[in-house]
Amino acid sequence: MGIEESDLLGSRPPGNRQEERAAKRYPCSGKARIVTSSGATVEGRMFDISMTGASVLLDDRANFGPRCTIAITVYKGGTLHNIQATARFVHASLAGQSGFKHGFEFDSPDAAAVKSLAALTNTPVASLI
């Protein structure tokens, strides 16, 4: 398997990441706030979301440590979805002229967050029970 130009530009991690993902990602727009374990806060823009994680665009590359809290606000179909969950910082990569894409994996989101994630990812809630 060769390295593609998008791998070199940092728009996605090397390799076929889609095969490694636990859940399909859905593009979205909205706001994200990441709070580190030390209490530092960074504001960003949502890039995509799944049942298991999210990608956030930031102007600068950051390292959030192993655990953080992520608060997400996304509109879909006229409904405002607010999600807050602890998450594991997974990676950061250059996203062209948009800044840096930071990947997070949710750590046991609560029932309200799961319901909002299901709505944002077109996942039937019944399949999650």
C-alpha positions as CSV (number, residue, x, y, z in Angstrom):
1,M,0.0,0.0,0.0
2,G,1.5,3.4,-1.0
3,I,1.3,6.7,0.8
4,E,-1.2,9.1,-0.8
5,E,-0.7,12.8,-1.1
6,S,-3.4,13.4,1.5
7,D,-1.3,11.4,4.0
8,L,1.7,13.5,3.4
9,L,-0.3,16.7,3.8
10,G,-1.6,15.5,7.1
11,S,-5.3,15.7,6.2
12,R,-5.6,12.2,7.6
13,P,-3.4,9.8,9.5
14,P,-1.4,7.3,7.4
15,G,-3.0,4.1,6.4
16,N,-6.6,3.2,5.9
17,R,-8.1,4.8,9.0
18,Q,-11.7,4.0,8.0
19,E,-11.0,0.3,8.5
20,E,-9.6,1.0,12.0
21,R,-12.6,3.1,13.2
22,A,-15.1,1.6,15.5
23,A,-17.9,3.7,14.1
24,K,-18.7,5.7,10.9
25,R,-17.9,9.4,11.1
26,Y,-20.4,12.1,10.0
27,P,-19.4,15.6,8.9
28,C,-20.9,18.3,11.1
29,S,-20.5,21.9,12.0
30,G,-20.8,23.4,15.4
31,K,-18.7,24.4,18.4
32,A,-16.5,22.4,20.7
33,R,-14.8,23.3,24.0
34,I,-12.1,21.1,25.4
35,V,-11.1,21.3,29.0
36,T,-7.8,19.6,30.1
37,S,-7.3,17.9,33.4
38,S,-5.4,21.0,34.5
39,G,-8.4,23.2,33.8
40,A,-7.1,24.9,30.6
41,T,-9.9,25.5,28.0
42,V,-9.6,25.6,24.2
43,E,-12.4,26.5,21.8
44,G,-12.7,24.9,18.4
45,R,-15.0,24.0,15.5
46,M,-16.5,20.6,14.9
47,F,-15.3,18.7,11.9
48,D,-17.0,15.3,12.3
49,I,-18.6,13.1,14.9
50,S,-19.4,9.4,15.4
51,M,-20.9,7.3,18.2
52,T,-17.4,6.8,19.6
53,G,-15.6,10.1,19.0
54,A,-15.2,13.4,17.4
55,S,-12.8,15.5,15.4
56,V,-12.3,19.2,16.3
57,L,-10.5,21.9,14.2
58,L,-8.2,24.2,16.1
59,D,-6.0,27.0,14.8
60,D,-3.0,25.6,16.5
61,R,-1.8,22.0,17.3
62,A,-2.4,21.1,20.9
63,N,-1.7,18.2,23.2
64,F,-4.5,17.6,25.7
65,G,-2.9,14.8,27.7
66,P,-4.5,11.4,28.1
67,R,-7.9,12.6,29.3
68,C,-10.0,15.7,28.9
69,T,-13.6,16.9,28.9
70,I,-15.2,17.8,25.6
71,A,-18.4,19.9,25.3
72,I,-20.0,19.9,21.8
73,T,-22.8,22.0,20.4
74,V,-24.2,20.9,17.0
75,Y,-27.5,21.7,15.2
76,K,-29.1,19.0,13.1
77,G,-32.6,19.1,11.6
78,G,-33.6,22.2,13.6
79,T,-32.6,20.5,16.9
80,L,-29.7,21.8,19.1
81,H,-27.6,18.9,20.5
82,N,-25.4,19.6,23.5
83,I,-23.0,16.8,24.4
84,Q,-20.5,16.7,27.2
85,A,-18.3,13.7,27.8
86,T,-14.9,12.7,29.1
87,A,-12.6,11.8,26.2
88,R,-9.2,10.5,25.3
89,F,-7.1,12.7,23.0
90,V,-6.0,10.4,20.1
91,H,-4.2,12.5,17.5
92,A,-3.7,15.9,15.8
93,S,-2.9,16.4,12.2
94,L,-2.6,19.3,9.8
95,A,-5.9,19.9,8.0
96,G,-4.8,22.1,5.1
97,Q,-5.5,25.7,5.5
98,S,-8.3,25.0,8.1
99,G,-5.8,24.5,11.0
100,F,-5.2,21.3,12.9
101,K,-7.7,18.4,13.2
102,H,-7.7,16.9,16.7
103,G,-9.3,13.5,17.3
104,F,-11.0,12.4,20.5
105,E,-12.5,9.1,21.6
106,F,-15.4,9.3,24.0
107,D,-15.1,7.5,27.3
108,S,-18.4,6.1,28.5
109,P,-20.8,8.9,27.5
110,D,-24.0,9.2,29.6
111,A,-27.5,8.3,28.3
112,A,-28.3,11.9,27.2
113,A,-25.0,12.1,25.2
114,V,-25.7,8.7,23.6
115,K,-29.2,9.9,22.5
116,S,-27.8,13.0,20.9
117,L,-24.9,11.1,19.3
118,A,-27.5,8.6,17.8
119,A,-29.5,11.5,16.4
120,L,-26.4,13.1,14.9
121,T,-25.1,9.8,13.4
122,N,-28.5,8.5,12.2
123,T,-28.1,5.5,14.5
124,P,-31.4,3.9,15.7
125,V,-31.5,4.3,19.5
126,A,-33.1,0.8,19.7
127,S,-29.8,-0.7,18.3
128,L,-27.9,0.8,21.2
129,I,-29.9,-0.9,24.0
